[in-house]
Amino acid sequence: MGNHFWSTWTSSQRIFSIIWPAIVLYLIMKLLIEKMWGSNRGAVERFQKGREALFNEFKERSDPENLVGNRRIVNGNQNAEEIEKTFCEILQLDLITLKSRLQTDDYNAYTVLCAFIWRAIKIDEEINCITELIREAFDIAERLDDEYEASGEKGDLFGLPFSVKSNFFIKNYDVTCGLAKLLEQPKTTTCPMVEFLSDQGAIPFCFTNVPQGLLSYVSSNPIYGTTKNPWDFSRTPGGSSGGEAALLAAGGSAFGIGSDLAGSLRIPAAFCGLVTLKPTQDRLCVTDTHGGLPGRGRLGLSFGFYTKTVNEQEFLLRTIVGNPSYLELCPMSSPAKLGKTSITPEEKLVIGWFTDDGFNPVVPSNRRAVEETIQNLKEQGHKIVEFKLSDVSEEFPSFVVANMLFRNVMPDNGAYMSEMYGGEQYDEYMKLFIRLVRVKQNVVVSWLIRYGAMPLAKLLLSKRLACIGSAYNSDLAACRQNQENTDTFKLHWIRYWKSKGLDALICPSFITPAQPFEYPAQLSNGAFLTGLFNMLDFPAGVVPVAPVKKRDVDLLNDPVDGFPLEGDILLKKQRESAQQSAGLPNAVQVVTLPNCEEMCIRVMKLVEETSSGVQRLQWKHDKNDSDPVDVNNTPSGVVESMEHFKRLDLHRVKLNEISTFQSLAIKEIR
């Protein structure tokens, strides 16, 4: 009788009978799962009110108009124009030169801090990268200047203002990771990395934005909003350390600090044209942070710096790695100091390379970055060896390794992440990811996804999507086995590396240049290229080498020589995300064996010295100082960026930076 009833319906009635229950189920899921802050709404409103008040206070205190006659401002404080001129001079200095000028009393801590806050707030008003200002910053600068006047002594990092990724603990401040439920729970400790840098005289002055819950590469959340890439306001600076990278690339801090669990330092560096190095996990151990995934699987959690050059990167790493004062704060960190990183013209290295990881192809611009870098090094006399991931281990082909990685990212199949997102408003650019994580916690739904949807997806949509969607630890034994397989794969990788006699490996920094905001939640497949080296726990650095070129974008649409789609929906999305990317920064990744950070820095220097480099951004103090822009043929996000930032070709200024650096910063181990 039921079948007869169904057969009497029209086609539209049948379709309606299917769609209507689906709509009802969707609305119920939204009601049960996507509660809008609830009892946390008051905390959000109180925070945002206090945040606005502190921003206004800092804006007033750093305004040159309000600093006229202030005895703490050096190099002229008789009028606002004089102070602005000093501020602009300070903000144009590279890190090593600024350090030197602070050490030689050309500037004091208070003047430099005011300059950076003055600029950082202007930048934040355009790209929304700062989550919170550190109330004590001005007091710290005053204390540093007063103590120097009394004692004549300065720390190595005296007066250098730096920004802090907002998952680092600082006493009396919340660490929310964009989650309202974590507001009004101030920390009682300070992260040893922040404490050490402060002890050396550096001044933490702000926290920067991250993705909601950290596990994404779009720095966006409902509390603090969405951070824009300063190169193109329609694109993300990456994540999870995206706010840090955006602020430094825009010229709003002297250096930044962040963490890296699956590319969280390296992806933003590649998207924003910066230098970073993810050390081996225990070479620079850092506690008192929100790691994103407590109890994670075999994934090295690393911490490091954002800088504009490799020399600046080395200077900061050399300051902290193996430093006895840091070991007092964090005894779990390695006591091994950074050794020799220089290389003579006579020394020739063996450098491996790949452009295809076997799991996900990269777009033409990112492939070209590796190919040109390798060719440059070959012309310098270094031996170049192709690294074939398919030859690493027959037992672990790339799709098996990718499945292994994503199971390590969520050893509990996302239960912790799901709980973390419970009762939260979902960020508009992360809601797809969050919904998938949360809905998979239902046993029936999870089973249907793994054994129904994913096999169909593999046949009809994307084998990469199927690989990610089927990454599941069925029980504790399966989780243990996955970790054992990870350890075995690491040994296979090292043995293959040794068989090639490699000193270092160069590969793409990511699958695309900086993406529009809506794509990271759809392209988790990109994290394999960076997360692989967390799973191996190898040092991995990023060096910008050249801008994306128009011909790279043109090649995207060439299905043979450019970017074949293989009928894969994720590759189609990847191609879309890289359209109109000409002019954006383009970088490579440099990888070495565990605890070989010195070699990683050596090769990063070689890459930087032999590449054409990328431009740098400089804030337009005078808005009338504008470059001609072809509005009709320039992406709107780039047009917005160019209203506020000049593009400066500073690549050859490195010679002066290197000279200053060598005389002031490093005593090499001979």
N, C-alpha and C positions, 0 to 999 in steps of 0.2 A: 504493500500500500504506500509505503514511504517512497519507493522508487517511482510509483505512478504519480505521486504528488510532485516529486522533483521534475518529472517529465512534462508536467503541465505548465511549468514556469517558462516565462520568456527568458531570453539570454540576459537581458538587463536585470531581471529579478534574480537570476542565479548569481550574477556578478555582485549584485547588492548584498545577497545573503552571505557572501564570502567576505566582502569588504567591511560590512557593518560590524561583525564580531571582532575583526582585526582592529577597527577604530576604537571600539569599547575597551579591548585589551590594552591598546596603546595608552588610552587615557587613564586607565587604572594603574598602569605601570608608572606613568608620570606622577600620579597622585601619591603612590606608595614609595617610589624611588627618588623622585626629583623634588623633594620638599625644599622650599625656598628659604633657607637659613633658619626659619622657625625662631626658637628662643635666642639664636645668635644674632638676630637682626639688630638688637639694641647695642651689642658689642661692636658691630660693624659701624653703626652710626656714630657711636662715641669715638671709635678710632679715627674715622674719617674727619670728624670735627677737630680732634686734637692734631691730626696730621696737617690739616689745612692751616691751623694756627701756627704750628712750628715752621712750616714753609714760609708763611708770611713774615715771621720773626727773622728767619735766616736771610730772607730776601732783603729786608730792611737793614740788617746788620752788615751785609756785604755790599750794599749799594754805595758806590763812590760818593754820591751826594751826601750820604750820612756819615762818611768817614773823613770828611774835610776837617783838618786840624787834629785828627786822632794821632796821638804820639806814637802809637804802635805801628802805624803805617810808615814804611821807610821809602826812601828815594823820592821824596816830595809828597806832601799832603796838604798843600795850600789851596788846591781847588780840585773839583771832580775830574776835570780833564787830565790833570797831572796824574791822578790816581788811576784813572782808566788806562792811561798810557803804560804805567808800570804793570798793571794787571795783564794787559795784552802782551807785553814783553815776556812776562812769566809764562803765560799760557802757550807761547810759541816755542818754548824750550823743550828739548828731549829730556828724558828722565835722567840720564847720566849728567848732562850739563846742569840741569836744575839742582841735582844733588850737590854738585860742585859749588854752585853759586850760593847755596844755603850754607855749605860748610865754610866758605870764605867770607861770610857775612855780607854778601851783596844783597841778600834778602833775609828776612827773618820768617819764622814759622807763621806768625799771625798774618802778615801781608800775603804770603803764598796761599794760606788757607782761604782768606777772603776772596782772592782772585779765583780760585777753583770753585768755591761755592757760588760766587757771582755768575760764573759761566755755567756751572752744572744745573742751576735752577732754570736758566734760560733754555738750556738743552732739554731739560725734563718737560718744560711746557710744550715742546714740540714733539718729542718722541716717547714720553711717559716711561722712563727707565728707572726712576728712583721710587722705592716704596716708602722709605722712612729716612728722616735725617737723624743724626746722632747728636743728641742735645748737648753733650759735653765737649763737642769739637772745639768751639772757641775757647773754652776754659783750658783745654789741653794745650792749645797753641800758646796761650798766654803763659801757662806754667812752664812750657819748654823754653820760651824766650827769657823768662825770669830766672830760671835755673841756670841757663847758660850765662846770663849776665853775672850771676853770683859765683859760679864755679869755673867758667871758661871751658866747660866740657860739653861735647855734643855726641849723640849717638850716631851710628853710621847712616841711619835713614832720617836724620833730623829734619823735621818740617815737611816731609813728603806726604801730601794728602792722598789717601787711597779709599776706594770703594769696596764694599763687602757684599758678596752674594748673600741673599737674605735667608739662607739655610744655615749660616754660621751663628753660633751662640755668642751673644754679648750680654753680660749681666744686666738685668732689669729691662731687657727688651724681649718682645714676643718673637717667636719663629713660627710663622703660620703656613708657609709654603702655599699661600693663596687660599687657605681653608679657614672659614669663619670660626669653626669650633676651637681653633687654637689661639684665638685672640684672648687677651687679658690673662695670659698665663706666662708672665715674664720669666726668663731663665735666671738661674741662680749662679751660673758659671759663665766664664768667657772662654771661647775657643783658644787653644794654645797658639795657633798660628796668628790670630789677631793680637793676642797678648804679647807674643814675641815681637811682632812688627812694631807694636806700640812701645815696647821697652827699648827698641832701637831708635825711637824718635819719630816714627811715622804716625800719621793722624788719621784714624778711621772717621769718616765724616758722613757716610750715608750707606744705607742698604739698597740693593738693586733687585729688580723684578725677576720672577721665575714663573714657570708654568704651574698651573693648579695641581698640586701633588707632586711636582718635580718631573714626573716621568713623561716628558714630551720635549719636542724641540720648537714649540711655539710658546714664547714667554707671555702668557696671558692668563688672567684669572679674574673672578668677579669682584674681588676686594680692591685690587690695584689697577685693573684694566689691562690693556694690550700694549706691549712695547713695540715700537716701530724700528725698523732698520734705518739708521741715519743715511745710508746710501740710496734707499728707495723706500719712501714712507708707506708703500703698499705691501711691503714684504716684512717677514719676521727676521730679527737678528739671530734667530736660533735659540737653543735652550739645551739644558736648563739654565745655564749661566748667561742667558741672553741679555739681561739688563746690564750686567757687568760689561760685556763686550760692546754693547751699544753706547754706553756712557764713555768708555775709553776711546772708541773709534771716533766719537764726536768731539773729543777733546775736553771732557769734563772731569777727568781724574788723572793723577800721575801714573797710577797702575791699578790693576784690579786683581781680586783673588776669587777663585771658584773651585768647584769640585767636578769630578768626571766619573760617571758610572757606566755610561754607554756612549760617550761622545759629548758629554755636557760642557766640557771646555773646548773641545776641538771643533764641533759643529759651529758654534757662534764665532770662533776665530776665523774659520773658513768663510762664513757668511759676511763678516764685518771687516775682513782684511787685516787681521791681527796675528800676532805670534803667540803660541802657547806650547807647553810641554806637559803631558800627562806622565808623571814618573811612575816607576814600579810602586805598587801600593805601600810597601813598608820603607821605601827609601825616604819618603816624606809622609809619615803617619800623622794624621790629624784627628783629634777627638772633639767632642762637644759640638757636633753638627747634626743636622737632620740629613741622614744619608739617602733618604728617598725610599729605600727598601730595607728596613731592618731585617736581619736574618737572611739576606740575599744568598743566592747560590754561588757558584764559582765565578765571581766577578770581582776583579780588583777595583776597589774604590780609591781613586787618586785625587790629589789636591795640587793646585798650582796657581800660576800667575797669568795675567794678560799683559802683554807689552806690545810695543810697536816695532821692536827690532829683536833679533836673536841676542845681541850683546846685552840689551836690557834684561832679557829673560835669564841669561846666564848670571848676570850681576845679582838678581834677586834670589835665584836658586842657590848661588854660592853663599849668599848671606845666611840662609837658613838651614840648608841641608848639612847634617852632621855637626851643626854648631852646638857646643856643650851647653850653652844657655837654653837652646831650644830643647835639648834632651832632658834638662831639668823639668821643663814644662810637660814634655811628652816623651817619657822613657821608651815607649814602644817604637819610636822612629829610629831609623838606622843611624849608627854613629859614624858611618863612612862619609867623610867630607867629599865634596865634588873635586875630582882630580883634574888632570891635564885635559884641556879641550882644544888647544891650538893644533894646527896642522901645517907642516912646512910644504912648500911647493913640490919637494921631492917625494913626499909621501903620497902613495896612490892606494886608494881603497877599492874593495870589491863591493859593489852596490847592486842589490837585486831590485827588481821592479815588476809590477803587474798593473794592468788597467782593468782587468776583469776578475772579480772574486769568485766567479762561478755561480753565484746566487742572483745577483742583480747587476745589470750593466749600468755604467755611468753615462751621463750625457756627453756629447762631443767636447764641450769646453773643459770638463774635468778630465777627460781622457787626454786631450791635447796638453794640459798642464803637466801631466806626468811624462808624456812623450818628449816634450821640449826640454824639460828638466833633465831627463836622462841623456838626451843628446848633448846638452851643455856640459854635463859632467864627463861624458865620453870624450868630448873635445879637449877637456882638461887632463886627459890621460888616465882617468879612473876606469877600472874594469867593470863592465856592465853585464849583468847576468839576469836572464828572465826567470822570474819566480812563478812556477805553475802550481796553483793551488790544487789542481787535479792530481798532481804527483805527490802531494804531501802524504796522503794516506788513502789506500783503496778502501779501507774500512770506514772512512769518514768523508764521503763526498760532500760538496758544499751545501746541498740542501739538508743533509743530515746534521751538519755543523750548525746551520742556521736554526734548525729545530732545537738543537741542543742549547744554543745561546738563549733563545726566547724562553725555554724552560728554566734556565738559570735566572733570567730576569724575574720570573714569577714562579718560584718553586712551590708556592701554595696556590698556584693557578689564579692568582689575583684576589684572593680572599682579603688580604691586608689592604690592598688598594680599594677594594669595594667598600670595606668598612670605613676607610678614610673619607671616601666621597659621600657616605651616607649623611643625609640631612643637609647637604650643601647645594647651593645654586650652581648649576653647571656652567662653565665658561662656554661661550658661543663657539669658540674654535676647538674646544676639547670635548664637547658633549658626545660626539660619535664614539670616541675612544672610551669615555667614561661609561656610556651605556653598554658597550660591548663587554667591558670588564665586569660590570655589575650584573648584567643579565646572565652571564656565564656561571654565576654562582648558583643558579637554579640547576639542580641535578638533571632534570628532564631536558631542559633547554641545552645544557652543556652536552648531554649525550646526543641530542639531535644535531647540534652544530658539528660535533666531531665525526659522527658516523653518517650524517645525512647531508648537511649543508656543505661541509668541506670537501668530501669526495666529488660532489657536483661542481663546486667552485673550481676544483683542480681540472675538471674536464671542460667546463664552459667559460670560466672567467679568468682565473689566475692561479698558476701552481705556486706562486709566491704567497698569495693570500691564503691558500690552503695550508702551506707549510706553517705560517704564523698561527692560523686559526686552530690547527691541530696540535700545537705545542702544549702538551698537557702531562702532568705527573699524576698518574692514576692512583698512586698510593705512596707511602713512605719508601718502599723498596724501589719504586720507579725513580723517585727523586734521588735516592742514594746511587742508583745505577747511572743516572745522568751525570752526577758529579764525578763518578769514577771514569766514565767515558770522557769527560772534559779533561781530567788529568792525563788520560792516555793520549788523547789528541794533542795535548800540549807537548808531550814527549815526542810524538811523531813529528810535530812542527819543528821542534828544536833540532831533531836529527836530520831532517831534510835541509834545514838552514845550514847546519854544520857541513853537510855533504856538498853544499855549494860554496863553502868558504866565505860566507857573507860577513861584511862589517855592518851593513845597514840595509834597509828595504825602503823603497819609495813607492807610494801607491796613491790613489785618489783620496782627497780629504773627505769627500762625501759624494752622493749620487748626483747632486745638482748644485748650482749656486743657490743663493738665498731664495727661498720660496715665498709666494703669497701666503697670507695667514691661514687660509682654509685647507692647505695641502698637508701639513705635517701629521694631522690626525688620520689622514688617509694613506700616508706613506711611511708606516712604521718599518717597512722593508729596508728603508735607507739606513736604519740604525745598525744593520749587520756589519757594514764597512768600518764603523768605529767601535761598536761593541765587541767585535772579534778580538780586539787588542786589550780590552778589559778582561775578557774571558781567558786570554793567554797571559794577562798581567805583564805585558811588554811596555816599555816606555814608548810613547808615541807623541810626536810633535807636529804642529801645523805651521807652515811658512807660506805667506802669500807670494805668488810668483808672477802673476800677470792678470790683467782684466779679461773678462769674457769678451770675445770679439763678435762682430756681426756675423761672420761666416760660421761661427760655432752655432749660433741660433738658426741660421739658414740650414745647417746640416741636420738639425733636429727633425726636419720634415722629410729627410731623405731616408726612405725605408731600407735602403741597401747599404750605403756607405756611412750613413749618419746614425740613426737610432732605430733599429728594427723593433717593432712592438710585440712580435711573437703572438699576437692575439691575446695579449695579457692586459687586463684592465688597469693593473697597477702601473705598468709601463706607460700606458696611455696617459694616466694621471701624472706620472713623472715628467713626460714630455710636455704636458700642458704647463706644469709648474715652472719649467725652465724657459718658456717663451718670454720674449722681451727682456732678456737678462743681460744684453750687451752693456758693457761698462761696469758691471758688478765685480767685486773682488773674486779672484780665482786662486786656489791654493793647492798644495800637495801635503801629503802626510809622510812623515819620516819615522821609521820604526827600527828599534834595536832590541837585542836580547835583554832579559831582565837584569836590572841593576847596572846597565850600561848607558846611563844617562849622558855620560861624558861623550861617548861616541855619537849619541843622538844629537847633541849640541854641535859637535864637529860637522856632521853632515848637514844639519840645519844651516850652519854658517856658509857652507859651500853652496847650498841651494840658493840662499839669499844673495850671495855675492855674484853668482853666475846667472841669475834671473833678471828679467827686465823690471820686475817689481810692480807694485800698484801705487796709485796715487794715495794721498792722505786727505782727510777732510779737515777743514778749518772753518770755525764759526765766522760768519760775516758780521763783524762788529758794525760796519757801515752798510746798511741795507741798500744803499745806492750803488755799492760796489758789486754789480751783478754781471755775470757772464751771459753772453747771448745764448738763448735757448730756442731750439726749433720745437715749439710747443706741439705742433701737429704731428711730429714724428718722434716725440720723446714720451715715454710712459709717464702718466700723471704723478705717480709716486716719486719719480726722479725729479720731475719739475718742482714738486713741493720741497724735496730735499735741497735742490739748487737755490731755492729762495733763501735758505739759511746757511748753507755750507759751500765754501769754495772747494774745488778739486785742485790739490797741489801735487806736483811731481817732485817728490823729495828723495827719490831713490839714490841719487848720487851724493846726497848730503851724508850718506853713511860713512864716507871716508873720514869726515870730521868727527862723527860720532864714535867711530872706532878708535881714533887717535885719543880723544878725551877719555874714553872708556879704559884703554890700556894704561894710561898714565894715572888714573884715579881709582879704578875699581878692582882689578884682579892681579894677584900675585900668583903666577902659574907655578905648578909643581913641576920642577925640571927633571 
